[in-house]
Amino acid sequence: MKTISICFLLLFSVIVSAQNIQSDSLGLAIAPGLTPVIANGQTEIGFFNACSSYRTDDTSGYRAAQLVSILQLQRGISKQNRFSVGLDLQFSNLRFGPGSEVGPFEALGSMPETGVGVHSLSAVGLRARYVPFIRHYEFTLQSALYFPTSSKEKRLVLGEDRIRFSIQGNYATLFAPGWYFVGQLNPQVRFSNDTRKQTTWELPVNVYVVKRVLSTFSGQRLYLFVNAGYYSSFEKRYKAGLRQVDWLLNAGAGAQWVFGPQWSLSLGWQGLPAFDETLGIKKGSYGAILLGARCAF
């Protein structure tokens, strides 16, 4: 089930947002855990969904359909609005089987007659966001610690079988009126355990170009964006250093509608222009639709 695990990882390495720093800033909220550091005493609720599908590159004609949802709660606890903490709940739905039984958007269906069907609260995470430099609010750091919660069998199928820890840096800059560049670096480690003796190191890197196409006097804004990223993972070679396990390139586009300081909705698409052939994915068959919503009060 390696390809299913890799696609699961991809969903959280291809999406990014930026920090709200001034009246002409982004304030994007298109990914779980990447919304702005919220104000002291405020509470944020985010709900982010990634629906993906692909076919295997063999002659079986099997298809995977997966829906990963993140419900995120954050609370601002800094008088300077520089620090917030919260809880992530991750839900996973996966169906894998013949293409005649598994459609691209049928992750929530019953188990195929010949295949796999899993529906579970797959992980619970603790998250903190921080602005390290008060005069450079466009740069943010955050860390997250996730614990798997589903049964042993489901953990292996979903690729969510180990405790994982990440540190993420985001930088957003306005380079022309209404145009923004966003960069993200997100090293992550999945620790070894009784069922998986190897510790895995992951390094997603992403860049975004964002255009504000509409802004109203009431504070509503519409953004369009394109993105590209690179993901790779490494494990320790026996009696040697780290070796690369797999890699992939991703690209996508999307839009976000900001209703005001409290509400936003986003919709995006992601594809895989190139990837490691060991993943077992049929070329041109992978696609993901991303849908997110955020509310702060």
N, C-alpha and C positions, 0 to 999 in steps of 0.2 A: 504493500500500500504506500510505497514511497512517493508516487506522484501525488496522491491525495495529501500527504503531509506537506510537500513542497508548495502546493497550491494554497494550502491553509496559511503557510508562512507568508506567501506572496501578498495576501490580502492586507497584511499589516505592515508591509514594507513599501507599498506603492502609493500611499495616500498621505497627504501632509496638509498642515494649515499654518497660519502665521499669527503673530501677536498684534493686538490692537494697540497702536502706539500714539496715534494722533488723529485729528479729524479726517485726514486723507489716507488713513491706514487701512489695512485689510480687514482684520477681525474675522477671517475665514474660520469656519468650523466644519470641515469636510472629512474629519477622521476621528476615530476614537482616541481620546487622550491628547489631542493636539489643539484644543480650543484655547483661548487666551487665559492667562492667570486672572482669576476673577477678583472683584473688589472685596475688601474686608467685610465679613458678615453676610456676603451674598452666597446663594446656593445655585449650583448649575446642574441641570439634568440634560444628558445627551443620549441619543439613541441612534446608533450607526449600524448599517446593514451592508453586507457584501454578498452578493449572489453570483456564484461563478459556475462554469461548466467547461468540460473538455472531453475529448475522446482519446482513448489509448492508441498508441502507434502500432499495435499488432493487428492481427486478423480477427480478433474476437468481436469487434464492433461495440465494445463496452463504452459507457459514458458515465462520468461523475457529475453530479449536481450537488452543490454545497451552498448553504446559507449560514453565514456567521454573523451573529448579532451581539453588539456590545451595549449594555445599559450602564451608563457612567454617572456617578454622583460626585460632585466636588463642592468644597466649602472654602471660601477665602478666610484666612486667619492672620493676615498681616495688615497693620495700619497703613503701611506704604503700598499696599496692593501688590506685593512681590511674592507671596507664597500662598499656595492652596494645596489641600490634601483631599483624598477621596477614595472611593471604592469602585471597582469595575466588576461587572458580572458578564461573563461571556457564555453565550448560548450557541451550540453548534448543531446543525442538521445536515446530514449527508446521506445520499443514496448513490450506489454504484452498481451498475448492472448493464444488461443488454440495452442498446439504444432504443429497441422497441418497447422497453418497459420504463426507461428513465429518460424523461425529456429535459431540456436545458433548464426549465424553471420548476422542476418537480422535486426539489430537495425536501419538501415537507410531507411527501407521500409515504405510504407504507413500504415495508421491506420488499424488494423485488424477489420474484420466485427463485432466481439464480443470481444472487449478488449480496450487497450489504446495505443495511439501513440503520442509521444511528441518529437519535435525537436526545440531546443531553445539555444540562448545564455543565460545560466542559472545564471552566476555570473561574477562579475568583482572584482579583488582583488588588493590591494597594498601590496608589499612585500619588506622587507629589510633583508639583510644578513650581518653578522658581525663576525669578528674574535676578541674575547675579549682579548686574550693573544698573543702578537706578537711572543713570544718564543714557543708557543704551537699552531701552526697553524693547527694541526690536530683536534682541537676542534672548532666548529663553532656554532653560534646561529643565528636564524632567526625568524622573526615574520611576520604574514600575517593577513590582515583584508579583508574579503570578503563580498560583498553586492549582494543580489539576484537581478536579472534583468528581469526575465521572468514574465508572467502574474500570477495572484494569483492562478489560477487553476493548471498551470504547475508547480509552485513552490512546491505545496503540493505533487504532483505526484512524482517529482524528489527528494524530500527530501531536497531541497535547498530553504527553505522558511524563513530562519532567517539570520540575520547578524552573522557571526562567526569570532572568533579571535583565533589565535594559536601562541604558542611560542615553538620553536623546538630546541633541542640540538643534535648535531651529534659528535661522536668521532670515529676516525679511527686510528688503530695502526698496524704496521708491526710486526708480532710475529715470522716470519721465512722468509728466502729468498723467495720472490714471494707470500707469504701468508699474508692475512690481515684479521683483525677482525673489524667490524663496529657495533656500537651501536647507537640506536636512541630512544629518549624520546620526545613525541610530545603532550603535554596537549593542549586541545582545548575546547572552550566554544561556544555554540550556544545560543544567547540571546533570552529571551522571547519577544513576540510581541502580536499584537491584535489577530492573528489567533492561536498562540501557547503560552499559558500562562506560560509554564514551561521553565526554563533555563536548558539546557542539558550540562553536563560536560563529556568530552571524554578523554580517556587515552590510546593511542596506544603505545606499546613498541615493538621494533624490533631489531633483531640481524642478522648479515650477516657474512658469511665466504667466502672470495674471493680468487681465485687463478689466478695469471698471468701465462698464458700458452704459450704466445708468445710475444716477444719484438724484434723489428728490429732496425737497425742503423738509419733508417729514422724517428724514433719516433713512429711508429705504434705499437699498443699493443692489445692483445686479452685477456679478462678476462672471467672466468667462476665463477658463484656464486650460493650459496644456502642460503636460509633465513627462519626464523621462527619468528612469532610475536603473540602478544596477544592484543586484543582490547576489551575495556569495556566502557560502558556509564552509567552515574548516573544522577538522578534528585532528587530534594528535596521532601522528604516525608511530608505529611500534618502534621504540628506541630511537626516535628521531623527532623532528619538529612538526609543526602543523602541516597538513595537506588539505588542498581544496577538495571538498566533497561534491559541490555542484554550484551552478551559477545561472543567472538569467538576466535578461534586459526587459524592462517593461515600459510601456508608453500609454498615455491616456489623455482624456479631455473631459471637461465638465463645466458645470455652472453652479453658482450659489446665489440665492435670493436672501438678502438680509432685511428683515422687517423693521429692525431697530436694534437698540442695545440688548434686548432680551431674546429675540427670536430669529432663527435662521433655518433655511432648508437647503439641502444640496443634492445634486444628482450628477453622477459621473460614470465613465466607462474606462475599462482597462484591458489591454491586450499584451501579448508576448511576442515581440518581433524576433527575438532570438533567445535560445536557452540550451542548456546542457542536454545532449541527446540521451543521457542516462536517465532522465526524468520519465521517459516513456510516454510523453504527450504527443499526439498527432499534430503536426505543424498546421497552423491556421485554425485549430479547433478551440483554442482557449479564449474565453471572454468573461468579463466580470462587470456587473452593474453595481454601483455604490449609491446608497441612499442614506442620508443623515438628517437629523433634526437636533436643534439645541434650544434650550430655554434657560434663562438666568433670572433670578428674582431675589 
